[in-house]
Amino acid sequence: MSFGPTHFAPVLAALAQRHPQLQVQASYTDRFVDLIAEGFDCAIRVGHLTDSSLLARRVGSTTAKYVASPDYIRKHGAPKTPEEFVTHEVVMQGTETWMAMDSDKVISMKPQGRFKADNAVALVAAALAGIGLAGVPEELISGHLASGALIPVMPDYPPPDLGIYVIRPPGQNPARKIRVLTDMLIECYGHFSLVAASER
């Protein structure tokens, strides 16, 4: 979610510098690309994986928060539970299912919203404008939280951590360039585990 230019571009630049013979062509988008149909070797995805025949390597994780602007809260109040959350207007990518943690239990939510965008930076802008609640990675909103422009909501039911994954088409062994990229991401983002893309 909009991590590409800010977080992953420096890693790809370092990859190109470290391996001068490697051709690097990157596309920075929050939409889910069809790796095979669109000719991508791999993708870096942040979030919760959907069922897929693709293979995924977890290279790290990040945290997210549910937030709203002070203006939205003044007009509509702040939800305290998942049941209240789904009655509010949200800004979102599409028709995705959202999740909240109740201790070690995951609660699924199907919120509704009239503002949709395929980019998390745009969703943050909409939340700042008071259009609705947003669920976004903390790295994208830390300054807004510090200034009070965005306020956390539903703190007793936070979203689960977001995994950072390298996704590739199925096959026996990943190409060396994918292994090298994966290793560099692990250097930057910490612990990892090998999972099938159907695992959450």
C-alpha positions as CSV (number, residue, x, y, z in Angstrom):
1,M,0.0,0.0,0.0
2,S,2.0,2.9,-1.4
3,F,5.2,1.6,0.2
4,G,6.8,1.2,-3.2
5,P,8.3,4.7,-3.8
6,T,9.0,5.4,-0.2
7,H,10.2,2.0,1.2
8,F,11.0,-0.4,-1.7
9,A,12.5,1.9,-4.3
10,P,15.7,2.4,-2.2
11,V,16.0,-1.4,-2.0
12,L,15.6,-1.8,-5.7
13,A,18.1,0.9,-6.3
14,A,20.6,-0.8,-4.0
15,L,19.9,-4.1,-5.9
16,A,20.8,-2.5,-9.2
17,Q,23.9,-0.9,-7.7
18,R,25.1,-4.2,-6.2
19,H,24.4,-6.2,-9.4
20,P,25.4,-4.1,-12.4
21,Q,24.3,-6.7,-15.0
22,L,20.8,-7.0,-13.6
23,Q,18.0,-5.2,-15.5
24,V,15.5,-3.7,-13.1
25,Q,12.0,-2.5,-14.3
26,A,9.7,-1.6,-11.4
27,S,6.0,-0.6,-11.4
28,Y,4.7,1.1,-8.3
29,T,1.0,0.5,-7.9
30,D,-1.3,-0.6,-5.1
31,R,-3.5,-2.7,-7.4
32,F,-3.1,-6.5,-7.6
33,V,-1.3,-7.2,-10.8
34,D,-1.6,-10.5,-12.7
35,L,2.0,-11.6,-12.6
36,I,1.8,-14.1,-15.4
37,A,-0.4,-12.2,-17.8
38,E,1.4,-8.9,-17.3
39,G,4.9,-10.5,-17.5
40,F,6.2,-9.7,-14.0
41,D,8.9,-11.8,-12.4
42,C,7.6,-11.1,-8.9
43,A,5.6,-8.6,-6.8
44,I,6.1,-7.1,-3.3
45,R,2.8,-7.1,-1.5
46,V,1.9,-5.6,1.9
47,G,-1.2,-6.8,3.6
48,H,-3.1,-10.1,4.0
49,L,-2.8,-12.6,1.2
50,T,-5.8,-13.8,-0.7
51,D,-6.2,-17.4,-1.9
52,S,-3.9,-18.0,-4.9
53,S,-1.7,-20.5,-6.7
54,L,1.2,-18.0,-6.4
55,L,4.1,-18.6,-4.0
56,A,4.9,-16.2,-1.2
57,R,7.9,-15.5,0.9
58,R,7.3,-13.4,4.0
59,V,10.1,-10.9,4.4
60,G,8.8,-8.8,7.3
61,S,5.7,-7.1,8.7
62,T,4.4,-3.7,9.5
63,T,1.6,-2.3,11.7
64,A,-1.6,-0.5,10.8
65,K,-4.2,1.7,12.5
66,Y,-7.8,2.6,12.1
67,V,-8.1,6.4,12.0
68,A,-10.4,9.3,11.4
69,S,-10.1,13.1,11.3
70,P,-11.2,15.2,14.2
71,D,-13.9,16.7,11.9
72,Y,-15.3,13.3,11.1
73,I,-15.4,12.3,14.7
74,R,-17.2,15.6,15.7
75,K,-19.9,14.9,13.1
76,H,-20.3,11.1,13.3
77,G,-18.6,10.0,16.5
78,A,-15.8,7.3,16.8
79,P,-16.6,3.6,16.6
80,K,-15.6,1.6,19.7
81,T,-16.5,-1.9,18.4
82,P,-16.5,-3.8,15.1
83,E,-20.3,-3.7,15.1
84,E,-20.2,0.1,15.3
85,F,-17.3,0.3,12.8
86,V,-19.4,-1.2,9.9
87,T,-22.1,1.4,10.4
88,H,-19.6,4.2,9.5
89,E,-18.5,5.6,6.2
90,V,-15.0,4.4,5.3
91,V,-12.5,5.2,2.6
92,M,-11.3,2.0,1.0
93,Q,-9.7,0.3,-2.0
94,G,-12.7,-1.7,-3.2
95,T,-15.0,-4.2,-1.6
96,E,-12.3,-5.8,0.6
97,T,-12.9,-7.5,3.9
98,W,-11.3,-5.7,6.9
99,M,-10.1,-7.4,10.0
100,A,-9.8,-6.5,13.7
101,M,-8.1,-8.3,16.6
102,D,-10.0,-9.2,19.7
103,S,-7.1,-10.5,21.8
104,D,-6.0,-13.5,19.7
105,K,-9.3,-13.7,17.8
106,V,-9.6,-12.2,14.3
107,I,-13.0,-10.5,13.5
108,S,-13.9,-9.9,9.8
109,M,-15.7,-6.7,8.9
110,K,-17.4,-5.7,5.6
111,P,-17.5,-1.9,5.8
112,Q,-19.1,0.4,3.2
113,G,-17.8,3.6,1.6
114,R,-18.5,5.9,-1.2
115,F,-14.8,7.0,-1.6
116,K,-12.6,4.3,-3.2
117,A,-9.0,4.6,-4.5
118,D,-6.3,2.2,-5.4
119,N,-3.6,4.1,-3.6
120,A,-3.2,4.4,0.2
121,V,-1.8,7.9,0.0
122,A,-5.1,9.0,-1.6
123,L,-7.0,7.2,1.1
124,V,-5.1,9.1,3.8
125,A,-5.9,12.4,2.0
126,A,-9.6,11.4,2.0
127,A,-9.5,10.6,5.7
128,L,-7.8,13.9,6.4
129,A,-10.6,15.6,4.6
130,G,-13.1,14.0,6.9
131,I,-14.7,11.7,4.3
132,G,-14.5,8.6,6.4
133,L,-12.6,6.1,8.5
134,A,-9.4,4.7,7.1
135,G,-7.2,1.6,7.9
136,V,-3.7,2.3,6.8
137,P,-0.1,1.4,7.7
138,E,1.3,3.5,10.5
139,E,4.4,4.5,8.5
140,L,2.1,6.5,6.1
141,I,0.3,8.4,8.9
142,S,2.8,8.9,11.7
143,G,3.2,12.6,11.1
144,H,-0.6,13.1,11.0
145,L,-1.0,11.1,14.2
146,A,1.6,13.2,15.9
147,S,0.0,16.5,14.8
148,G,-3.5,15.4,15.7
149,A,-4.7,15.6,12.1
150,L,-5.8,12.0,12.4
151,I,-6.9,10.2,15.5
152,P,-6.9,6.4,16.2
153,V,-10.3,4.8,16.5
154,M,-11.4,1.5,17.9
155,P,-8.1,1.0,19.8
156,D,-9.4,-2.1,21.6
157,Y,-9.8,-3.8,18.2
158,P,-6.7,-3.0,16.2
159,P,-6.1,-4.3,12.7
160,P,-3.7,-7.3,12.6
161,D,-0.1,-6.8,11.5
162,L,0.4,-6.5,7.8
163,G,2.8,-9.0,6.2
164,I,5.4,-7.9,3.6
165,Y,5.7,-10.6,1.0
166,V,7.6,-11.4,-2.2
167,I,5.1,-13.1,-4.5
168,R,6.1,-15.1,-7.5
169,P,4.5,-17.5,-10.0
170,P,4.6,-21.2,-9.1
171,G,7.7,-23.2,-10.0
172,Q,10.4,-25.4,-8.6
173,N,13.0,-22.8,-7.8
174,P,12.9,-19.0,-8.0
175,A,15.2,-17.2,-10.4
176,R,18.4,-16.0,-8.9
177,K,17.3,-12.3,-9.3
178,I,14.2,-13.0,-7.2
179,R,16.3,-14.8,-4.5
180,V,18.7,-11.8,-4.4
181,L,15.8,-9.3,-4.1
182,T,14.2,-11.4,-1.4
183,D,17.5,-11.6,0.6
184,M,17.9,-7.8,0.4
185,L,14.3,-7.3,1.6
186,I,14.9,-9.6,4.5
187,E,18.0,-7.6,5.4
188,C,15.8,-4.5,5.6
189,Y,12.6,-5.9,7.1
190,G,13.6,-8.7,9.5
191,H,12.3,-12.2,10.1
192,F,10.6,-14.2,7.5
193,S,8.9,-17.5,6.8
194,L,8.1,-19.4,3.6
195,V,4.3,-19.7,3.1
196,A,1.9,-20.6,0.3
197,A,0.0,-17.6,-1.0
198,S,-3.2,-19.2,0.2
199,E,-2.1,-19.0,3.8
200,R,-2.9,-15.9,5.8
